[in-house]
Amino acid sequence: MIALFRIDYRLLHFQTASVWPNKIGADTIVIANDAIVKDQMQIGLIKMIAPKGIKLKLCSIAKAVAYLNSPDSQGRRIEVLVESPSDCVKIAKEVSGIHSVCAGLMKSGEGKRIASKTLAIGPEDEKAFRRLLEMGIKVESYSTPDDTVVPIEKYLN
């Protein structure tokens, strides 16, 4: 079961490695990112900060979909981490049972507007958020488990 599906451009860091798994009772962390699986330095860093006692799966979007749909994921409490809303859409189109997405941290860049202290949203991001909402998936923004939850609609044009 997916206990947390989070957009966080940093992927695995203290908060997603320690705070969130403890809060949601995760026993598995799935990092789904097509670029990172090709970067041996990033893989090494992620493995160094991965929490002990929690299964870590670092994989492409396609392999994450396969795992989340497999019997191996059944009975597990999974924290799924992706870098972008479009990655969320790719997974949500293929994996049933996704009811909500946490838009945690999205970095700024060219063509993006600062929507909140933690979200920079570009046209592609907005399109992906709208797609998730059309799919019946609740999208909310909050950085930590104790933050005030804000519906993503507040940040869309």
Residue, then its C-alpha position, 0 to 999 in steps of 0.5 A: m500500500i502506498a502510504l505517501f506519494r510525494i513530489d520532492y526534487r531532493l528525493l531522499h534526504f533527512q526528512t524523507a528518510s527519517v521523519w516521514p517513514n516514522k510518521i507513516g510507518a513505512d517499511t519501504i521507500v521507492i525512489a522513482n526517477d529515470a535520470i538518477v538510476k544512471d548516476q552512480m554518484q547519486i546512487g551511492l549518496i542515496k544508499m549512504i543516507a537510506p534508513k536502516g531497517i527500511k527496504l530501499k528501491l531506487c528505480s526507473i519510473a517503469k520499474a517502479v510501476a512494475y514493483l508497485n503492481s507486483p505481489d512483492s509490494q502487497g502488505r508493505r507500507i510504501e513511501v514513493l518519492v518522485e521529482s516532478p508532477s509529470d512523474c506522478v502522472k506516469i505512475a498514477k496512470e499505471v498503478s491503481g489505488i493512488h488517492s493522494v499526492c503530497a506536493g512537497l518541494m519543487k525547485s525553481g527554474e526557467g519558466k516557473r513561478i514561485a507559488s509558495k515557499t516550497l513550490a515553483i510551478g511551471p506550465e508542464d507542472e500545472k498541466a500534470f497537477r490538473r491531470l492528477l485532479e481529473m483522475g480523482i487524485k487529491v493533490e495537496s501541498y505540505s512540507t512536513p507532516d505537521d504543516t498546514v495542508v493546502p489544496i494544490e488548486k490554490y496554486l494553479n492559474 
